[in-house]
């Protein structure tokens, strides 16, 4: 079994590109995640208050919960990207 060599220069370059992205791009990613989360939350609320207890209600709530989880993770990844990117820029300036 042969092990491939890790191309650290390519990884470093990819991370530099990822964390040096314009803030507008990162804010759009965060906004989209927050919107997905809010839509999922509103869907759960609406399904709980306006639908009769049934299998359909449970399926709608499950899909809304999945949308909420996706939105939360997407927004938090954008937030982490923003924090790491700012820290990276701070370190590079010194």
HTML snippet that shows the backbone in 3Dmol.js (N, CA, C, O; Angstrom):
<script src="https://3Dmol.org/build/3Dmol-min.js"></script>
<div id="view" style="width:600px;height:400px;position:relative"></div>
<script>
const pdb = `
ATOM      1  N   UNK A   1       0.845  -1.177   0.000  1.00  0.00           N
ATOM      2  CA  UNK A   1       0.000   0.000   0.000  1.00  0.00           C
ATOM      3  C   UNK A   1       0.891   1.241   0.000  1.00  0.00           C
ATOM      4  O   UNK A   1       1.638   1.470   0.951  1.00  0.00           O
ATOM      5  N   UNK A   2       0.815   2.031  -1.051  1.00  0.00           N
ATOM      6  CA  UNK A   2       1.669   3.210  -1.151  1.00  0.00           C
ATOM      7  C   UNK A   2       0.908   4.439  -0.659  1.00  0.00           C
ATOM      8  O   UNK A   2      -0.272   4.626  -0.954  1.00  0.00           O
ATOM      9  N   UNK A   3       1.597   5.242   0.075  1.00  0.00           N
ATOM     10  CA  UNK A   3       0.982   6.465   0.598  1.00  0.00           C
ATOM     11  C   UNK A   3       1.381   7.624  -0.302  1.00  0.00           C
ATOM     12  O   UNK A   3       2.551   7.802  -0.639  1.00  0.00           O
ATOM     13  N   UNK A   4       0.389   8.396  -0.677  1.00  0.00           N
ATOM     14  CA  UNK A   4       0.678   9.566  -1.496  1.00  0.00           C
ATOM     15  C   UNK A   4       1.216  10.682  -0.617  1.00  0.00           C
ATOM     16  O   UNK A   4       0.822  10.837   0.539  1.00  0.00           O
ATOM     17  N   UNK A   5       2.117  11.446  -1.190  1.00  0.00           N
ATOM     18  CA  UNK A   5       2.660  12.583  -0.449  1.00  0.00           C
ATOM     19  C   UNK A   5       1.625  13.693  -0.427  1.00  0.00           C
ATOM     20  O   UNK A   5       0.952  13.946  -1.426  1.00  0.00           O
ATOM     21  N   UNK A   6       1.502  14.342   0.699  1.00  0.00           N
ATOM     22  CA  UNK A   6       0.577  15.457   0.837  1.00  0.00           C
ATOM     23  C   UNK A   6       1.222  16.701   0.257  1.00  0.00           C
ATOM     24  O   UNK A   6       2.358  17.037   0.592  1.00  0.00           O
ATOM     25  N   UNK A   7       0.507  17.369  -0.598  1.00  0.00           N
ATOM     26  CA  UNK A   7       1.007  18.590  -1.223  1.00  0.00           C
ATOM     27  C   UNK A   7       0.638  19.771  -0.315  1.00  0.00           C
ATOM     28  O   UNK A   7      -0.417  20.385  -0.473  1.00  0.00           O
ATOM     29  N   UNK A   8       1.519  20.071   0.627  1.00  0.00           N
ATOM     30  CA  UNK A   8       1.242  21.124   1.605  1.00  0.00           C
ATOM     31  C   UNK A   8       1.129  22.496   0.961  1.00  0.00           C
ATOM     32  O   UNK A   8       0.366  23.340   1.429  1.00  0.00           O
ATOM     33  N   UNK A   9       1.870  22.721  -0.093  1.00  0.00           N
ATOM     34  CA  UNK A   9       1.813  24.017  -0.775  1.00  0.00           C
ATOM     35  C   UNK A   9       0.432  24.235  -1.383  1.00  0.00           C
ATOM     36  O   UNK A   9      -0.093  25.348  -1.341  1.00  0.00           O
ATOM     37  N   UNK A  10      -0.161  23.186  -1.948  1.00  0.00           N
ATOM     38  CA  UNK A  10      -1.503  23.302  -2.529  1.00  0.00           C
ATOM     39  C   UNK A  10      -2.543  23.536  -1.438  1.00  0.00           C
ATOM     40  O   UNK A  10      -3.478  24.315  -1.628  1.00  0.00           O
ATOM     41  N   UNK A  11      -2.387  22.870  -0.302  1.00  0.00           N
ATOM     42  CA  UNK A  11      -3.310  23.062   0.821  1.00  0.00           C
ATOM     43  C   UNK A  11      -3.192  24.479   1.353  1.00  0.00           C
ATOM     44  O   UNK A  11      -4.200  25.136   1.612  1.00  0.00           O
ATOM     45  N   UNK A  12      -1.960  24.950   1.515  1.00  0.00           N
ATOM     46  CA  UNK A  12      -1.737  26.312   2.001  1.00  0.00           C
ATOM     47  C   UNK A  12      -2.339  27.338   1.047  1.00  0.00           C
ATOM     48  O   UNK A  12      -2.944  28.317   1.483  1.00  0.00           O
ATOM     49  N   UNK A  13      -2.175  27.118  -0.230  1.00  0.00           N
ATOM     50  CA  UNK A  13      -2.725  28.027  -1.238  1.00  0.00           C
ATOM     51  C   UNK A  13      -4.256  28.025  -1.201  1.00  0.00           C
ATOM     52  O   UNK A  13      -4.882  29.081  -1.291  1.00  0.00           O
ATOM     53  N   UNK A  14      -4.850  26.850  -1.069  1.00  0.00           N
ATOM     54  CA  UNK A  14      -6.316  26.749  -1.015  1.00  0.00           C
ATOM     55  C   UNK A  14      -6.866  27.444   0.234  1.00  0.00           C
ATOM     56  O   UNK A  14      -7.879  28.139   0.163  1.00  0.00           O
ATOM     57  N   UNK A  15      -6.201  27.257   1.370  1.00  0.00           N
ATOM     58  CA  UNK A  15      -6.641  27.919   2.600  1.00  0.00           C
ATOM     59  C   UNK A  15      -6.488  29.435   2.498  1.00  0.00           C
ATOM     60  O   UNK A  15      -7.346  30.182   2.970  1.00  0.00           O
ATOM     61  N   UNK A  16      -5.409  29.880   1.890  1.00  0.00           N
ATOM     62  CA  UNK A  16      -5.206  31.319   1.692  1.00  0.00           C
ATOM     63  C   UNK A  16      -6.328  31.913   0.839  1.00  0.00           C
ATOM     64  O   UNK A  16      -6.865  32.973   1.162  1.00  0.00           O
ATOM     65  N   UNK A  17      -6.673  31.236  -0.236  1.00  0.00           N
ATOM     66  CA  UNK A  17      -7.755  31.717  -1.100  1.00  0.00           C
ATOM     67  C   UNK A  17      -9.084  31.711  -0.351  1.00  0.00           C
ATOM     68  O   UNK A  17      -9.859  32.663  -0.452  1.00  0.00           O
ATOM     69  N   UNK A  18      -9.349  30.647   0.396  1.00  0.00           N
ATOM     70  CA  UNK A  18     -10.620  30.521   1.124  1.00  0.00           C
ATOM     71  C   UNK A  18     -10.778  31.609   2.185  1.00  0.00           C
ATOM     72  O   UNK A  18     -11.839  32.223   2.289  1.00  0.00           O
ATOM     73  N   UNK A  19      -9.740  31.848   2.965  1.00  0.00           N
ATOM     74  CA  UNK A  19      -9.840  32.802   4.061  1.00  0.00           C
ATOM     75  C   UNK A  19      -9.535  34.237   3.658  1.00  0.00           C
ATOM     76  O   UNK A  19      -9.710  35.149   4.466  1.00  0.00           O
ATOM     77  N   UNK A  20      -9.088  34.455   2.437  1.00  0.00           N
ATOM     78  CA  UNK A  20      -8.856  35.808   1.950  1.00  0.00           C
ATOM     79  C   UNK A  20     -10.019  36.292   1.078  1.00  0.00           C
ATOM     80  O   UNK A  20      -9.908  37.314   0.400  1.00  0.00           O
ATOM     81  N   UNK A  21     -11.103  35.575   1.098  1.00  0.00           N
ATOM     82  CA  UNK A  21     -12.271  35.953   0.294  1.00  0.00           C
ATOM     83  C   UNK A  21     -12.795  37.310   0.750  1.00  0.00           C
ATOM     84  O   UNK A  21     -12.666  37.668   1.920  1.00  0.00           O
ATOM     85  N   UNK A  22     -13.383  38.060  -0.168  1.00  0.00           N
ATOM     86  CA  UNK A  22     -13.950  39.354   0.228  1.00  0.00           C
ATOM     87  C   UNK A  22     -15.048  39.178   1.290  1.00  0.00           C
ATOM     88  O   UNK A  22     -15.770  38.180   1.298  1.00  0.00           O
ATOM     89  N   UNK A  23     -15.154  40.154   2.169  1.00  0.00           N
ATOM     90  CA  UNK A  23     -16.144  40.068   3.239  1.00  0.00           C
ATOM     91  C   UNK A  23     -17.563  39.969   2.694  1.00  0.00           C
ATOM     92  O   UNK A  23     -18.427  39.345   3.310  1.00  0.00           O
ATOM     93  N   UNK A  24     -17.802  40.584   1.544  1.00  0.00           N
ATOM     94  CA  UNK A  24     -19.141  40.530   0.952  1.00  0.00           C
ATOM     95  C   UNK A  24     -19.554  39.080   0.683  1.00  0.00           C
ATOM     96  O   UNK A  24     -20.702  38.705   0.925  1.00  0.00           O
ATOM     97  N   UNK A  25     -18.636  38.282   0.192  1.00  0.00           N
ATOM     98  CA  UNK A  25     -18.923  36.878  -0.093  1.00  0.00           C
ATOM     99  C   UNK A  25     -19.268  36.120   1.189  1.00  0.00           C
ATOM    100  O   UNK A  25     -20.205  35.322   1.211  1.00  0.00           O
ATOM    101  N   UNK A  26     -18.519  36.368   2.238  1.00  0.00           N
ATOM    102  CA  UNK A  26     -18.753  35.672   3.505  1.00  0.00           C
ATOM    103  C   UNK A  26     -20.069  36.129   4.124  1.00  0.00           C
ATOM    104  O   UNK A  26     -20.805  35.308   4.671  1.00  0.00           O
ATOM    105  N   UNK A  27     -20.377  37.411   4.050  1.00  0.00           N
ATOM    106  CA  UNK A  27     -21.638  37.897   4.594  1.00  0.00           C
ATOM    107  C   UNK A  27     -22.830  37.335   3.836  1.00  0.00           C
ATOM    108  O   UNK A  27     -23.869  37.060   4.436  1.00  0.00           O
ATOM    109  N   UNK A  28     -22.696  37.161   2.526  1.00  0.00           N
ATOM    110  CA  UNK A  28     -23.779  36.553   1.747  1.00  0.00           C
ATOM    111  C   UNK A  28     -23.997  35.110   2.190  1.00  0.00           C
ATOM    112  O   UNK A  28     -25.137  34.662   2.311  1.00  0.00           O
ATOM    113  N   UNK A  29     -22.915  34.385   2.431  1.00  0.00           N
ATOM    114  CA  UNK A  29     -23.031  33.010   2.925  1.00  0.00           C
ATOM    115  C   UNK A  29     -23.714  33.001   4.293  1.00  0.00           C
ATOM    116  O   UNK A  29     -24.591  32.173   4.537  1.00  0.00           O
ATOM    117  N   UNK A  30     -23.325  33.905   5.179  1.00  0.00           N
ATOM    118  CA  UNK A  30     -23.945  33.968   6.495  1.00  0.00           C
ATOM    119  C   UNK A  30     -25.428  34.323   6.390  1.00  0.00           C
ATOM    120  O   UNK A  30     -26.266  33.724   7.064  1.00  0.00           O
ATOM    121  N   UNK A  31     -25.742  35.300   5.541  1.00  0.00           N
ATOM    122  CA  UNK A  31     -27.133  35.716   5.366  1.00  0.00           C
ATOM    123  C   UNK A  31     -27.997  34.564   4.852  1.00  0.00           C
ATOM    124  O   UNK A  31     -29.109  34.348   5.334  1.00  0.00           O
ATOM    125  N   UNK A  32     -27.476  33.831   3.874  1.00  0.00           N
ATOM    126  CA  UNK A  32     -28.233  32.706   3.337  1.00  0.00           C
ATOM    127  C   UNK A  32     -28.485  31.638   4.399  1.00  0.00           C
ATOM    128  O   UNK A  32     -29.586  31.092   4.475  1.00  0.00           O
ATOM    129  N   UNK A  33     -27.488  31.339   5.209  1.00  0.00           N
ATOM    130  CA  UNK A  33     -27.666  30.379   6.294  1.00  0.00           C
ATOM    131  C   UNK A  33     -28.702  30.844   7.299  1.00  0.00           C
ATOM    132  O   UNK A  33     -29.518  30.052   7.771  1.00  0.00           O
ATOM    133  N   UNK A  34     -28.671  32.127   7.628  1.00  0.00           N
ATOM    134  CA  UNK A  34     -29.650  32.669   8.569  1.00  0.00           C
ATOM    135  C   UNK A  34     -31.060  32.625   7.980  1.00  0.00           C
ATOM    136  O   UNK A  34     -32.026  32.370   8.699  1.00  0.00           O
ATOM    137  N   UNK A  35     -31.181  32.872   6.680  1.00  0.00           N
ATOM    138  CA  UNK A  35     -32.491  32.803   6.030  1.00  0.00           C
ATOM    139  C   UNK A  35     -33.017  31.374   6.039  1.00  0.00           C
ATOM    140  O   UNK A  35     -34.190  31.155   6.343  1.00  0.00           O
ATOM    141  N   UNK A  36     -32.170  30.393   5.711  1.00  0.00           N
ATOM    142  CA  UNK A  36     -32.601  28.992   5.748  1.00  0.00           C
ATOM    143  C   UNK A  36     -33.058  28.614   7.152  1.00  0.00           C
ATOM    144  O   UNK A  36     -34.082  27.951   7.319  1.00  0.00           O
ATOM    145  N   UNK A  37     -32.306  29.034   8.149  1.00  0.00           N
ATOM    146  CA  UNK A  37     -32.666  28.743   9.528  1.00  0.00           C
ATOM    147  C   UNK A  37     -34.018  29.360   9.875  1.00  0.00           C
ATOM    148  O   UNK A  37     -34.867  28.694  10.469  1.00  0.00           O
ATOM    149  N   UNK A  38     -34.225  30.617   9.513  1.00  0.00           N
ATOM    150  CA  UNK A  38     -35.473  31.309   9.836  1.00  0.00           C
ATOM    151  C   UNK A  38     -36.662  30.688   9.107  1.00  0.00           C
ATOM    152  O   UNK A  38     -37.739  30.548   9.686  1.00  0.00           O
ATOM    153  N   UNK A  39     -36.475  30.319   7.851  1.00  0.00           N
ATOM    154  CA  UNK A  39     -37.570  29.686   7.103  1.00  0.00           C
ATOM    155  C   UNK A  39     -37.939  28.348   7.743  1.00  0.00           C
ATOM    156  O   UNK A  39     -39.121  28.027   7.866  1.00  0.00           O
ATOM    157  N   UNK A  40     -36.948  27.576   8.145  1.00  0.00           N
ATOM    158  CA  UNK A  40     -37.222  26.316   8.831  1.00  0.00           C
ATOM    159  C   UNK A  40     -37.951  26.531  10.140  1.00  0.00           C
ATOM    160  O   UNK A  40     -38.887  25.800  10.462  1.00  0.00           O
ATOM    161  N   UNK A  41     -37.528  27.532  10.897  1.00  0.00           N
ATOM    162  CA  UNK A  41     -38.175  27.830  12.174  1.00  0.00           C
ATOM    163  C   UNK A  41     -39.619  28.268  11.968  1.00  0.00           C
ATOM    164  O   UNK A  41     -40.513  27.827  12.690  1.00  0.00           O
ATOM    165  N   UNK A  42     -39.850  29.134  10.983  1.00  0.00           N
ATOM    166  CA  UNK A  42     -41.221  29.584  10.706  1.00  0.00           C
ATOM    167  C   UNK A  42     -42.093  28.431  10.211  1.00  0.00           C
ATOM    168  O   UNK A  42     -43.275  28.359  10.548  1.00  0.00           O
ATOM    169  N   UNK A  43     -41.524  27.542   9.426  1.00  0.00           N
ATOM    170  CA  UNK A  43     -42.278  26.392   8.937  1.00  0.00           C
ATOM    171  C   UNK A  43     -42.688  25.480  10.080  1.00  0.00           C
ATOM    172  O   UNK A  43     -43.811  24.977  10.101  1.00  0.00           O
ATOM    173  N   UNK A  44     -41.790  25.263  11.026  1.00  0.00           N
ATOM    174  CA  UNK A  44     -42.138  24.453  12.201  1.00  0.00           C
ATOM    175  C   UNK A  44     -43.249  25.120  12.989  1.00  0.00           C
ATOM    176  O   UNK A  44     -44.195  24.454  13.408  1.00  0.00           O
ATOM    177  N   UNK A  45     -43.151  26.419  13.195  1.00  0.00           N
ATOM    178  CA  UNK A  45     -44.189  27.138  13.925  1.00  0.00           C
ATOM    179  C   UNK A  45     -45.533  27.047  13.209  1.00  0.00           C
ATOM    180  O   UNK A  45     -46.561  26.781  13.832  1.00  0.00           O
ATOM    181  N   UNK A  46     -45.515  27.271  11.892  1.00  0.00           N
ATOM    182  CA  UNK A  46     -46.766  27.226  11.123  1.00  0.00           C
ATOM    183  C   UNK A  46     -47.356  25.810  11.107  1.00  0.00           C
ATOM    184  O   UNK A  46     -48.568  25.643  11.239  1.00  0.00           O
ATOM    185  N   UNK A  47     -46.514  24.809  10.948  1.00  0.00           N
ATOM    186  CA  UNK A  47     -47.012  23.429  10.938  1.00  0.00           C
ATOM    187  C   UNK A  47     -47.592  23.052  12.296  1.00  0.00           C
ATOM    188  O   UNK A  47     -48.571  22.310  12.375  1.00  0.00           O
ATOM    189  N   UNK A  48     -46.994  23.556  13.349  1.00  0.00           N
ATOM    190  CA  UNK A  48     -47.460  23.227  14.698  1.00  0.00           C
ATOM    191  C   UNK A  48     -48.764  23.937  15.033  1.00  0.00           C
ATOM    192  O   UNK A  48     -49.583  23.399  15.777  1.00  0.00           O
ATOM    193  N   UNK A  49     -48.967  25.131  14.499  1.00  0.00           N
ATOM    194  CA  UNK A  49     -50.165  25.895  14.862  1.00  0.00           C
ATOM    195  C   UNK A  49     -51.304  25.759  13.854  1.00  0.00           C
ATOM    196  O   UNK A  49     -52.463  25.911  14.237  1.00  0.00           O
ATOM    197  N   UNK A  50     -51.023  25.479  12.587  1.00  0.00           N
ATOM    198  CA  UNK A  50     -52.059  25.494  11.559  1.00  0.00           C
ATOM    199  C   UNK A  50     -52.372  24.140  10.934  1.00  0.00           C
ATOM    200  O   UNK A  50     -53.307  24.040  10.140  1.00  0.00           O
ATOM    201  N   UNK A  51     -51.632  23.114  11.262  1.00  0.00           N
ATOM    202  CA  UNK A  51     -51.909  21.792  10.693  1.00  0.00           C
ATOM    203  C   UNK A  51     -52.448  20.871  11.774  1.00  0.00           C
ATOM    204  O   UNK A  51     -52.066  20.956  12.941  1.00  0.00           O
ATOM    205  N   UNK A  52     -53.336  20.002  11.358  1.00  0.00           N
ATOM    206  CA  UNK A  52     -53.856  18.998  12.279  1.00  0.00           C
ATOM    207  C   UNK A  52     -52.767  17.965  12.566  1.00  0.00           C
ATOM    208  O   UNK A  52     -51.970  17.652  11.681  1.00  0.00           O
ATOM    209  N   UNK A  53     -52.719  17.434  13.776  1.00  0.00           N
ATOM    210  CA  UNK A  53     -51.734  16.383  14.065  1.00  0.00           C
ATOM    211  C   UNK A  53     -51.931  15.194  13.118  1.00  0.00           C
ATOM    212  O   UNK A  53     -52.979  14.548  13.108  1.00  0.00           O
ATOM    213  N   UNK A  54     -50.904  14.932  12.336  1.00  0.00           N
ATOM    214  CA  UNK A  54     -50.979  13.838  11.368  1.00  0.00           C
ATOM    215  C   UNK A  54     -49.568  13.489  10.918  1.00  0.00           C
ATOM    216  O   UNK A  54     -48.590  14.115  11.326  1.00  0.00           O
ATOM    217  N   UNK A  55     -49.488  12.487  10.079  1.00  0.00           N
ATOM    218  CA  UNK A  55     -48.202  12.094   9.524  1.00  0.00           C
ATOM    219  C   UNK A  55     -47.651  13.196   8.626  1.00  0.00           C
ATOM    220  O   UNK A  55     -46.442  13.427   8.588  1.00  0.00           O
ATOM    221  N   UNK A  56     -48.534  13.871   7.908  1.00  0.00           N
ATOM    222  CA  UNK A  56     -48.109  14.978   7.039  1.00  0.00           C
ATOM    223  C   UNK A  56     -47.457  16.084   7.855  1.00  0.00           C
ATOM    224  O   UNK A  56     -46.431  16.635   7.456  1.00  0.00           O
ATOM    225  N   UNK A  57     -48.052  16.409   8.993  1.00  0.00           N
ATOM    226  CA  UNK A  57     -47.477  17.440   9.860  1.00  0.00           C
ATOM    227  C   UNK A  57     -46.090  17.022  10.332  1.00  0.00           C
ATOM    228  O   UNK A  57     -45.170  17.840  10.354  1.00  0.00           O
ATOM    229  N   UNK A  58     -45.935  15.781  10.702  1.00  0.00           N
ATOM    230  CA  UNK A  58     -44.642  15.298  11.181  1.00  0.00           C
ATOM    231  C   UNK A  58     -43.589  15.338  10.080  1.00  0.00           C
ATOM    232  O   UNK A  58     -42.437  15.685  10.338  1.00  0.00           O
ATOM    233  N   UNK A  59     -43.975  14.986   8.857  1.00  0.00           N
ATOM    234  CA  UNK A  59     -43.033  15.018   7.739  1.00  0.00           C
ATOM    235  C   UNK A  59     -42.620  16.459   7.443  1.00  0.00           C
ATOM    236  O   UNK A  59     -41.443  16.739   7.215  1.00  0.00           O
ATOM    237  N   UNK A  60     -43.602  17.378   7.447  1.00  0.00           N
ATOM    238  CA  UNK A  60     -43.295  18.789   7.213  1.00  0.00           C
ATOM    239  C   UNK A  60     -42.357  19.306   8.298  1.00  0.00           C
ATOM    240  O   UNK A  60     -41.402  20.025   8.004  1.00  0.00           O
ATOM    241  N   UNK A  61     -42.623  18.946   9.537  1.00  0.00           N
ATOM    242  CA  UNK A  61     -41.760  19.403  10.632  1.00  0.00           C
ATOM    243  C   UNK A  61     -40.360  18.789  10.542  1.00  0.00           C
ATOM    244  O   UNK A  61     -39.374  19.451  10.867  1.00  0.00           O
ATOM    245  N   UNK A  62     -40.266  17.550  10.111  1.00  0.00           N
ATOM    246  CA  UNK A  62     -38.957  16.913   9.938  1.00  0.00           C
ATOM    247  C   UNK A  62     -38.148  17.614   8.855  1.00  0.00           C
ATOM    248  O   UNK A  62     -36.960  17.881   9.035  1.00  0.00           O
ATOM    249  N   UNK A  63     -38.794  17.911   7.728  1.00  0.00           N
ATOM    250  CA  UNK A  63     -38.093  18.623   6.654  1.00  0.00           C
ATOM    251  C   UNK A  63     -37.685  20.032   7.096  1.00  0.00           C
ATOM    252  O   UNK A  63     -36.596  20.499   6.764  1.00  0.00           O
ATOM    253  N   UNK A  64     -38.564  20.703   7.843  1.00  0.00           N
ATOM    254  CA  UNK A  64     -38.240  22.036   8.344  1.00  0.00           C
ATOM    255  C   UNK A  64     -37.076  21.974   9.338  1.00  0.00           C
ATOM    256  O   UNK A  64     -36.212  22.851   9.343  1.00  0.00           O
ATOM    257  N   UNK A  65     -37.060  20.946  10.168  1.00  0.00           N
ATOM    258  CA  UNK A  65     -35.963  20.783  11.121  1.00  0.00           C
ATOM    259  C   UNK A  65     -34.645  20.544  10.383  1.00  0.00           C
ATOM    260  O   UNK A  65     -33.606  21.076  10.773  1.00  0.00           O
ATOM    261  N   UNK A  66     -34.689  19.744   9.319  1.00  0.00           N
ATOM    262  CA  UNK A  66     -33.486  19.516   8.516  1.00  0.00           C
ATOM    263  C   UNK A  66     -33.018  20.823   7.883  1.00  0.00           C
ATOM    264  O   UNK A  66     -31.815  21.080   7.827  1.00  0.00           O
ATOM    265  N   UNK A  67     -33.944  21.651   7.405  1.00  0.00           N
ATOM    266  CA  UNK A  67     -33.596  22.945   6.836  1.00  0.00           C
ATOM    267  C   UNK A  67     -32.980  23.857   7.895  1.00  0.00           C
ATOM    268  O   UNK A  67     -32.014  24.568   7.619  1.00  0.00           O
ATOM    269  N   UNK A  68     -33.534  23.837   9.097  1.00  0.00           N
ATOM    270  CA  UNK A  68     -32.968  24.630  10.188  1.00  0.00           C
ATOM    271  C   UNK A  68     -31.544  24.206  10.516  1.00  0.00           C
ATOM    272  O   UNK A  68     -30.662  25.048  10.684  1.00  0.00           O
ATOM    273  N   UNK A  69     -31.327  22.918  10.604  1.00  0.00           N
ATOM    274  CA  UNK A  69     -29.986  22.414  10.929  1.00  0.00           C
ATOM    275  C   UNK A  69     -29.003  22.798   9.833  1.00  0.00           C
ATOM    276  O   UNK A  69     -27.892  23.243  10.124  1.00  0.00           O
ATOM    277  N   UNK A  70     -29.401  22.630   8.571  1.00  0.00           N
ATOM    278  CA  UNK A  70     -28.543  23.011   7.459  1.00  0.00           C
ATOM    279  C   UNK A  70     -28.221  24.508   7.511  1.00  0.00           C
ATOM    280  O   UNK A  70     -27.067  24.903   7.345  1.00  0.00           O
ATOM    281  N   UNK A  71     -29.238  25.336   7.739  1.00  0.00           N
ATOM    282  CA  UNK A  71     -29.040  26.780   7.797  1.00  0.00           C
ATOM    283  C   UNK A  71     -28.112  27.184   8.929  1.00  0.00           C
ATOM    284  O   UNK A  71     -27.251  28.046   8.758  1.00  0.00           O
ATOM    285  N   UNK A  72     -28.290  26.560  10.084  1.00  0.00           N
ATOM    286  CA  UNK A  72     -27.439  26.867  11.231  1.00  0.00           C
ATOM    287  C   UNK A  72     -25.981  26.521  10.939  1.00  0.00           C
ATOM    288  O   UNK A  72     -25.083  27.326  11.186  1.00  0.00           O
ATOM    289  N   UNK A  73     -25.755  25.326  10.416  1.00  0.00           N
ATOM    290  CA  UNK A  73     -24.383  24.903  10.124  1.00  0.00           C
ATOM    291  C   UNK A  73     -23.761  25.796   9.053  1.00  0.00           C
ATOM    292  O   UNK A  73     -22.595  26.177   9.160  1.00  0.00           O
ATOM    293  N   UNK A  74     -24.535  26.129   8.024  1.00  0.00           N
ATOM    294  CA  UNK A  74     -24.044  26.981   6.939  1.00  0.00           C
ATOM    295  C   UNK A  74     -23.663  28.369   7.461  1.00  0.00           C
ATOM    296  O   UNK A  74     -22.626  28.918   7.088  1.00  0.00           O
ATOM    297  N   UNK A  75     -24.509  28.927   8.321  1.00  0.00           N
ATOM    298  CA  UNK A  75     -24.223  30.246   8.887  1.00  0.00           C
ATOM    299  C   UNK A  75     -23.026  30.202   9.836  1.00  0.00           C
ATOM    300  O   UNK A  75     -22.212  31.125   9.843  1.00  0.00           O
ATOM    301  N   UNK A  76     -22.910  29.151  10.626  1.00  0.00           N
ATOM    302  CA  UNK A  76     -21.786  29.056  11.556  1.00  0.00           C
ATOM    303  C   UNK A  76     -20.468  28.838  10.818  1.00  0.00           C
ATOM    304  O   UNK A  76     -19.429  29.337  11.250  1.00  0.00           O
ATOM    305  N   UNK A  77     -20.498  28.102   9.716  1.00  0.00           N
ATOM    306  CA  UNK A  77     -19.278  27.959   8.912  1.00  0.00           C
ATOM    307  C   UNK A  77     -18.854  29.302   8.334  1.00  0.00           C
ATOM    308  O   UNK A  77     -17.662  29.602   8.255  1.00  0.00           O
ATOM    309  N   UNK A  78     -19.830  30.108   7.932  1.00  0.00           N
ATOM    310  CA  UNK A  78     -19.497  31.448   7.433  1.00  0.00           C
ATOM    311  C   UNK A  78     -18.929  32.306   8.553  1.00  0.00           C
ATOM    312  O   UNK A  78     -17.982  33.061   8.335  1.00  0.00           O
ATOM    313  N   UNK A  79     -19.493  32.197   9.745  1.00  0.00           N
ATOM    314  CA  UNK A  79     -18.996  32.978  10.882  1.00  0.00           C
ATOM    315  C   UNK A  79     -17.568  32.568  11.231  1.00  0.00           C
ATOM    316  O   UNK A  79     -16.720  33.420  11.496  1.00  0.00           O
ATOM    317  N   UNK A  80     -17.306  31.265  11.230  1.00  0.00           N
ATOM    318  CA  UNK A  80     -15.942  30.799  11.513  1.00  0.00           C
ATOM    319  C   UNK A  80     -14.980  31.262  10.427  1.00  0.00           C
ATOM    320  O   UNK A  80     -13.841  31.629  10.716  1.00  0.00           O
ATOM    321  N   UNK A  81     -15.439  31.243   9.177  1.00  0.00           N
ATOM    322  CA  UNK A  81     -14.610  31.720   8.074  1.00  0.00           C
ATOM    323  C   UNK A  81     -14.286  33.196   8.246  1.00  0.00           C
ATOM    324  O   UNK A  81     -13.168  33.631   7.968  1.00  0.00           O
ATOM    325  N   UNK A  82     -15.254  33.953   8.698  1.00  0.00           N
ATOM    326  CA  UNK A  82     -15.048  35.379   8.929  1.00  0.00           C
ATOM    327  C   UNK A  82     -14.034  35.614  10.049  1.00  0.00           C
ATOM    328  O   UNK A  82     -13.126  36.431   9.898  1.00  0.00           O
ATOM    329  N   UNK A  83     -14.179  34.918  11.151  1.00  0.00           N
ATOM    330  CA  UNK A  83     -13.274  35.091  12.293  1.00  0.00           C
ATOM    331  C   UNK A  83     -11.855  34.657  11.932  1.00  0.00           C
ATOM    332  O   UNK A  83     -10.895  35.377  12.207  1.00  0.00           O
ATOM    333  N   UNK A  84     -11.722  33.487  11.320  1.00  0.00           N
ATOM    334  CA  UNK A  84     -10.392  33.002  10.954  1.00  0.00           C
ATOM    335  C   UNK A  84      -9.770  33.906   9.904  1.00  0.00           C
ATOM    336  O   UNK A  84      -8.570  34.177   9.951  1.00  0.00           O
ATOM    337  N   UNK A  85     -10.577  34.379   8.954  1.00  0.00           N
ATOM    338  CA  UNK A  85     -10.058  35.279   7.923  1.00  0.00           C
ATOM    339  C   UNK A  85      -9.543  36.582   8.501  1.00  0.00           C
ATOM    340  O   UNK A  85      -8.497  37.075   8.078  1.00  0.00           O
ATOM    341  N   UNK A  86     -10.256  37.145   9.456  1.00  0.00           N
ATOM    342  CA  UNK A  86      -9.794  38.384  10.091  1.00  0.00           C
ATOM    343  C   UNK A  86      -8.534  38.143  10.911  1.00  0.00           C
ATOM    344  O   UNK A  86      -7.617  38.964  10.898  1.00  0.00           O
ATOM    345  N   UNK A  87      -8.485  37.030  11.618  1.00  0.00           N
ATOM    346  CA  UNK A  87      -7.293  36.691  12.391  1.00  0.00           C
ATOM    347  C   UNK A  87      -6.100  36.493  11.456  1.00  0.00           C
ATOM    348  O   UNK A  87      -4.992  36.943  11.749  1.00  0.00           O
ATOM    349  N   UNK A  88      -6.334  35.821  10.332  1.00  0.00           N
ATOM    350  CA  UNK A  88      -5.281  35.582   9.347  1.00  0.00           C
ATOM    351  C   UNK A  88      -4.752  36.908   8.788  1.00  0.00           C
ATOM    352  O   UNK A  88      -3.543  37.083   8.640  1.00  0.00           O
ATOM    353  N   UNK A  89      -5.658  37.837   8.478  1.00  0.00           N
ATOM    354  CA  UNK A  89      -5.231  39.141   7.979  1.00  0.00           C
ATOM    355  C   UNK A  89      -4.455  39.927   9.034  1.00  0.00           C
ATOM    356  O   UNK A  89      -3.499  40.633   8.711  1.00  0.00           O
ATOM    357  N   UNK A  90      -4.867  39.804  10.283  1.00  0.00           N
ATOM    358  CA  UNK A  90      -4.161  40.472  11.372  1.00  0.00           C
ATOM    359  C   UNK A  90      -2.737  39.945  11.504  1.00  0.00           C
ATOM    360  O   UNK A  90      -1.795  40.722  11.662  1.00  0.00           O
ATOM    361  N   UNK A  91      -2.580  38.635  11.440  1.00  0.00           N
ATOM    362  CA  UNK A  91      -1.267  37.996  11.562  1.00  0.00           C
ATOM    363  C   UNK A  91      -0.377  38.390  10.368  1.00  0.00           C
ATOM    364  O   UNK A  91       0.811  38.654  10.549  1.00  0.00           O
ATOM    365  N   UNK A  92      -0.931  38.429   9.182  1.00  0.00           N
ATOM    366  CA  UNK A  92      -0.141  38.760   7.986  1.00  0.00           C
ATOM    367  C   UNK A  92       0.363  40.185   8.012  1.00  0.00           C
ATOM    368  O   UNK A  92       1.422  40.462   7.449  1.00  0.00           O
ATOM    369  N   UNK A  93      -0.348  41.096   8.639  1.00  0.00           N
ATOM    370  CA  UNK A  93       0.050  42.508   8.679  1.00  0.00           C
ATOM    371  C   UNK A  93       1.218  42.743   9.609  1.00  0.00           C
ATOM    372  O   UNK A  93       1.952  43.718   9.443  1.00  0.00           O
ATOM    373  N   UNK A  94       1.406  41.879  10.574  1.00  0.00           N
ATOM    374  CA  UNK A  94       2.485  42.091  11.551  1.00  0.00           C
ATOM    375  C   UNK A  94       3.802  41.628  11.047  1.00  0.00           C
ATOM    376  O   UNK A  94       4.806  41.738  11.751  1.00  0.00           O
TER     377      UNK A  94
END
`;
const viewer = $3Dmol.createViewer("view");
viewer.addModel(pdb, "pdb");
viewer.setStyle({}, {cartoon: {color: "spectrum"}});
viewer.zoomTo();
viewer.render();
</script>
